[in-house]
Amino acid sequence: MSGLTIAVAAFAVALVVMSGAFMGGAVIVAVPLAFLMVGVAAFVDLRRRSKAAQTIHDHRGGSAEHDVEFTDRDQRTLVSE
């Protein structure tokens, strides 16, 4: 989990605990707000992971453009026995 996700989850739990401390009156505000914050954190985390995955795929695509030339010694070590 990222630091942002942990912070938002802690905030959501604190809101629910606070709403219980005030005899349930704040539940109307706290629970939807907690769900919203957790949703935002999940969305931000998914976007970050998606960008990281795209970067990896871009590097793989770029490596296919380069031809690798193996020496005779390389060819001997690459062949399985």
Secondary structure, 3 states (H helix, E strand, C coil): CCHHHHHHHHHHHHHHHHHHHCCCCCHHHHHHHHHHHHHHHHHHHHHHHHHHHHHHHHHHHHHCCCCCCCCHHHHHHHCCC
